[in-house]
Amino acid sequence: MSSELYDPDLTQWLQLSGEYIGRVRPAAERVDWMLFLCEQIKPFLPPEEYRQFLGEVQQALDTHLQSLDQ
């Protein structure tokens, strides 16, 4: 993730959402909540751009997973 991303409102909302998903919701729901966020983005992107977005998220997650193993 880029350390250059910052929006005072959005950052706070996402941090609160992350805390809620990580601490309050059951572990079995965490992935579904993340997919729900992706679904909230979907209406604002053309279908091909949404597909590309999901592919980029998948690549970023793969890179993140690999970095955890190092």
Backbone as CSV, one residue per row, in Angstrom:
resi,resn,N_x,N_y,N_z,CA_x,CA_y,CA_z,C_x,C_y,C_z
1,MET,0.843,-1.179,0.000,0.000,0.000,0.000,0.882,1.234,0.000
2,SER,0.462,2.196,-0.714,1.223,3.434,-0.797,1.092,4.216,0.511
3,SER,2.240,4.638,1.030,2.205,5.457,2.248,1.773,6.881,1.937
4,GLU,1.617,7.200,0.660,1.195,8.533,0.248,-0.319,8.707,0.319
5,LEU,-1.061,7.608,0.489,-2.518,7.707,0.556,-2.932,8.301,1.892
6,TYR,-3.646,9.396,1.827,-4.192,9.952,3.063,-5.321,10.911,2.719
7,ASP,-6.429,10.667,3.323,-7.580,11.559,3.280,-8.120,11.515,4.700
8,PRO,-8.199,12.646,5.388,-8.558,12.608,6.802,-9.862,11.881,7.094
9,ASP,-10.867,12.077,6.273,-12.144,11.411,6.522,-12.081,9.933,6.148
10,LEU,-11.642,9.658,4.936,-11.614,8.277,4.469,-10.688,7.415,5.320
11,THR,-9.524,7.952,5.673,-8.586,7.195,6.502,-9.231,6.831,7.833
12,GLN,-9.911,7.775,8.455,-10.556,7.496,9.740,-11.643,6.442,9.579
13,TRP,-12.462,6.553,8.542,-13.531,5.569,8.327,-12.959,4.176,8.111
14,LEU,-11.896,4.096,7.310,-11.303,2.789,7.028,-10.611,2.210,8.264
15,GLN,-9.974,3.062,9.059,-9.355,2.583,10.293,-10.415,2.060,11.258
16,LEU,-11.512,2.795,11.393,-12.595,2.340,12.265,-13.209,1.039,11.743
17,SER,-13.366,0.950,10.420,-13.898,-0.271,9.824,-12.945,-1.439,10.062
18,GLY,-11.643,-1.187,9.888,-10.653,-2.237,10.130,-10.685,-2.723,11.565
19,GLU,-10.800,-1.795,12.502,-10.873,-2.181,13.913,-12.138,-2.996,14.174
20,TYR,-13.246,-2.547,13.621,-14.516,-3.249,13.824,-14.464,-4.662,13.240
21,ILE,-13.958,-4.765,12.006,-13.877,-6.075,11.357,-12.888,-6.976,12.099
22,GLY,-11.756,-6.413,12.523,-10.718,-7.208,13.177,-11.001,-7.577,14.614
23,ARG,-11.731,-6.729,15.326,-11.922,-6.968,16.767,-13.335,-7.370,17.163
24,VAL,-14.322,-6.915,16.414,-15.709,-7.102,16.854,-16.399,-8.247,16.117
25,ARG,-16.275,-8.247,14.790,-16.973,-9.260,13.992,-16.274,-10.605,14.139
26,PRO,-17.012,-11.702,14.032,-16.389,-13.027,14.096,-15.396,-13.228,12.946
27,ALA,-14.357,-13.991,13.201,-13.321,-14.242,12.197,-13.909,-14.805,10.906
28,ALA,-14.939,-15.594,11.012,-15.557,-16.218,9.837,-16.209,-15.191,8.907
29,GLU,-16.433,-13.962,9.383,-17.067,-12.917,8.564,-16.075,-11.967,7.909
30,ARG,-14.816,-12.007,8.284,-13.855,-10.980,7.852,-13.711,-10.896,6.337
31,VAL,-13.572,-12.021,5.684,-13.410,-12.012,4.227,-14.675,-11.477,3.568
32,ASP,-15.827,-11.887,4.069,-17.085,-11.396,3.502,-17.204,-9.883,3.624
33,TRP,-16.725,-9.305,4.717,-16.778,-7.855,4.868,-15.840,-7.173,3.883
34,MET,-14.684,-7.759,3.635,-13.764,-7.183,2.659,-14.351,-7.263,1.252
35,LEU,-15.000,-8.373,0.947,-15.651,-8.501,-0.357,-16.826,-7.529,-0.475
36,PHE,-17.505,-7.296,0.628,-18.583,-6.305,0.649,-18.039,-4.928,0.273
37,LEU,-16.865,-4.565,0.782,-16.261,-3.283,0.422,-15.997,-3.225,-1.078
38,CYS,-15.460,-4.307,-1.633,-15.237,-4.334,-3.090,-16.551,-4.149,-3.836
39,GLU,-17.602,-4.766,-3.365,-18.907,-4.637,-4.016,-19.437,-3.202,-3.946
40,GLN,-19.029,-2.450,-2.928,-19.462,-1.058,-2.820,-18.757,-0.181,-3.849
41,ILE,-17.595,-0.617,-4.317,-16.841,0.118,-5.332,-17.376,-0.197,-6.726
42,LYS,-17.863,-1.404,-6.902,-18.272,-1.919,-8.221,-19.211,-0.991,-9.005
43,PRO,-20.247,-0.411,-8.408,-21.173,0.418,-9.198,-20.540,1.675,-9.797
44,PHE,-19.371,2.045,-9.316,-18.754,3.285,-9.756,-17.665,3.082,-10.805
45,LEU,-17.479,1.826,-11.224,-16.470,1.507,-12.229,-17.110,0.775,-13.401
46,PRO,-16.623,1.020,-14.598,-17.072,0.205,-15.729,-16.657,-1.255,-15.481
47,PRO,-17.401,-2.212,-16.035,-17.119,-3.631,-15.766,-15.657,-4.041,-15.984
48,GLU,-15.044,-3.621,-17.079,-13.660,-4.031,-17.337,-12.699,-3.399,-16.328
49,GLU,-12.977,-2.176,-15.937,-12.129,-1.519,-14.937,-12.283,-2.201,-13.577
50,TYR,-13.499,-2.645,-13.251,-13.718,-3.364,-11.997,-12.954,-4.693,-12.014
51,ARG,-12.986,-5.381,-13.141,-12.244,-6.637,-13.285,-10.747,-6.384,-13.087
52,GLN,-10.246,-5.318,-13.697,-8.831,-4.963,-13.547,-8.515,-4.626,-12.086
53,PHE,-9.399,-3.875,-11.455,-9.240,-3.525,-10.040,-9.111,-4.784,-9.183
54,LEU,-10.006,-5.759,-9.384,-9.945,-6.991,-8.603,-8.643,-7.748,-8.854
55,GLY,-8.183,-7.760,-10.108,-6.908,-8.403,-10.420,-5.746,-7.722,-9.716
56,GLU,-5.777,-6.404,-9.667,-4.719,-5.656,-8.980,-4.762,-5.899,-7.477
57,VAL,-5.959,-5.993,-6.918,-6.089,-6.310,-5.493,-5.518,-7.701,-5.226
58,GLN,-5.838,-8.645,-6.097,-5.333,-10.009,-5.932,-3.797,-10.025,-5.985
59,GLN,-3.217,-9.310,-6.931,-1.755,-9.235,-7.023,-1.162,-8.595,-5.772
60,ALA,-1.774,-7.534,-5.301,-1.274,-6.857,-4.103,-1.357,-7.770,-2.887
61,LEU,-2.435,-8.545,-2.779,-2.556,-9.488,-1.672,-1.496,-10.581,-1.764
62,ASP,-1.234,-11.076,-2.968,-0.182,-12.080,-3.153,1.173,-11.535,-2.717
63,THR,1.471,-10.301,-3.124,2.739,-9.663,-2.733,2.804,-9.484,-1.222
64,HIS,1.705,-9.067,-0.650,1.648,-8.878,0.806,1.870,-10.193,1.533
65,LEU,1.235,-11.253,1.070,1.430,-12.581,1.681,2.891,-13.017,1.590
66,GLN,3.495,-12.807,0.445,4.905,-13.183,0.274,5.800,-12.398,1.230
67,SER,5.496,-11.131,1.432,6.323,-10.313,2.322,6.198,-10.772,3.771
68,LEU,5.079,-11.369,4.129,4.908,-11.873,5.486,5.788,-13.092,5.754
69,ASP,6.124,-13.826,4.700,6.933,-15.034,4.826,8.422,-14.731,4.885
70,GLN,8.803,-13.496,4.636,10.245,-13.158,4.602,10.740,-12.686,5.924
